[in-house]
């Protein structure tokens, strides 16, 4: 409940880039922000019985501060005139959330393969001799050899394990492109 002239904290916040939302919106509309504090004239009686009337006062002691990014998404700002029981008026902000949309990329990587707990039913270990692993090693193509090895290891580790989507656990070693989410 303090205006900018009497609040070093408010002055510092505004100097450091915080934006007075109501002033920002009003400036974009070509006007001035509405007051958030309105004190109507009220008679006052002193101890001698003299009646004086205080003049109507308006000020902007209630504010909403936003950073410069949120300010770009401000669609509108208004003061509620119908607040009962207080001379302070509520300030509302409307944000255009579409302004916050951003492109988010995600790499789909294989899930961690759950460990088998029943050791008596382990499948027979795979034989790399039955794959192209040694051919790729002889050709000095380590990337392809790794893909063969990883695929063989995944197949072995997933044998007999109950999972929802077995493909979600496969693909180690595969270079993946990010997908937008």
QUIFENUR-V393765 format. One record per pair of residues at least 6 apart in sequence whose C-alpha atoms are under 8 Angstrom apart, sorted by sequence separation. I is the first residue (numbers start at 0). J is the second residue. D is the distance in Angstrom with one decimal. If there is no record, write none. Layout:
((I:J:D) (I:J:D))
This chain:
((3:9:5.9) (4:10:7.5) (13:19:7.5) (25:31:5.1) (26:32:8.0) (44:50:4.5) (82:88:6.1) (127:133:7.6) (135:141:6.7) (3:10:5.8) (25:32:5.2) (43:50:5.5) (44:51:6.5) (81:88:7.8) (82:89:7.2) (24:32:7.7) (42:50:6.3) (43:51:5.2) (80:88:6.3) (135:143:6.2) (136:144:6.1) (157:165:7.6) (22:31:6.7) (42:51:5.5) (43:52:6.0) (79:88:5.7) (80:89:7.9) (135:144:5.1) (22:32:5.3) (42:52:4.3) (43:53:7.5) (78:88:6.3) (79:89:5.3) (21:32:5.6) (41:52:5.4) (42:53:6.6) (78:89:5.7) (79:90:6.4) (132:143:7.8) (133:144:7.4) (21:33:7.8) (40:52:6.1) (41:53:5.6) (78:90:4.6) (79:91:7.6) (132:144:4.9) (40:53:5.1) (41:54:7.7) (77:90:5.9) (78:91:6.3) (131:144:7.5) (132:145:7.8) (39:53:8.0) (40:54:5.0) (76:90:7.2) (77:91:5.4) (39:54:7.0) (40:55:4.8) (76:91:5.6) (77:92:6.8) (132:147:5.8) (153:168:7.7) (39:55:4.5) (76:92:4.5) (131:147:7.0) (132:148:6.6) (153:169:6.4) (38:55:5.4) (39:56:6.7) (75:92:6.0) (76:93:6.1) (130:147:7.3) (37:55:7.3) (38:56:5.1) (74:92:7.7) (75:93:5.1) (37:56:5.8) (38:57:6.4) (73:92:7.1) (74:93:5.4) (75:94:7.1) (150:169:7.3) (36:56:7.9) (37:57:4.5) (73:93:6.1) (74:94:5.2) (150:170:7.1) (36:57:5.5) (37:58:6.8) (73:94:4.6) (74:95:5.6) (127:148:7.4) (149:170:7.8) (150:171:7.3) (35:57:7.5) (36:58:5.3) (72:94:5.4) (73:95:6.2) (149:171:6.0) (34:57:5.8) (35:58:6.2) (36:59:6.0) (72:95:5.1) (149:172:6.8) (34:58:5.0) (35:59:4.9) (36:60:6.5) (72:96:6.7) (127:151:7.7) (34:59:4.8) (35:60:6.4) (36:61:7.3) (69:94:8.0) (146:171:7.3) (33:59:7.5) (35:61:5.7) (61:87:7.7) (72:98:5.5) (125:151:7.0) (146:172:5.7) (35:62:7.9) (61:88:8.0) (63:90:7.4) (71:98:7.5) (72:99:7.2) (125:152:7.8) (145:172:6.9) (146:173:7.0) (62:90:7.3) (61:90:7.7) (125:155:6.6) (124:155:6.9) (122:155:7.2) (122:158:6.7) (122:159:7.7) (121:159:7.8) (21:62:7.3) (112:153:8.0) (115:156:8.0) (20:62:7.4) (21:63:7.2) (114:156:7.8) (19:62:6.7) (20:63:5.7) (35:78:6.7) (19:63:6.0) (20:64:5.8) (33:77:7.6) (34:78:7.6) (112:156:7.2) (19:64:4.9) (20:65:6.3) (33:78:6.6) (112:157:7.1) (115:160:6.5) (18:64:5.3) (19:65:6.7) (17:64:6.0) (18:65:5.2) (23:70:7.5) (113:160:7.5) (17:65:5.7) (18:66:5.9) (38:86:5.9) (17:66:4.8) (18:67:6.4) (24:73:7.3) (37:86:5.4) (16:66:6.8) (17:67:6.5) (20:70:6.8) (24:74:7.7) (36:86:5.7) (37:87:6.6) (16:67:6.8) (24:75:6.1) (25:76:7.9) (36:87:4.5) (37:88:7.7) (18:70:6.8) (24:76:6.1) (35:87:5.7) (36:88:6.0) (20:73:7.6) (35:88:4.8) (34:88:8.0) (35:89:6.9) (21:76:5.7) (35:90:7.2) (2:58:7.9) (20:76:7.1) (21:77:7.2) (112:168:6.2) (2:59:6.7) (110:167:6.0) (111:168:6.5) (2:60:5.0) (109:167:5.6) (110:168:4.7) (1:60:5.0) (109:168:4.7) (110:169:7.7) (0:60:4.9) (1:61:7.6) (109:169:5.5) (0:61:6.0) (109:170:5.9) (108:170:7.4) (109:171:6.5) (108:171:7.7) (107:175:7.5) (106:175:6.8) (106:176:6.8) (107:177:7.2) (106:177:4.6) (107:178:7.7) (20:92:7.7) (105:177:5.2) (106:178:6.4) (104:177:5.6) (105:178:5.4) (104:178:5.3) (105:179:6.3) (104:179:4.5) (105:180:6.7) (103:179:5.6) (104:180:6.1) (102:179:6.7) (103:180:5.8) (102:180:7.6))
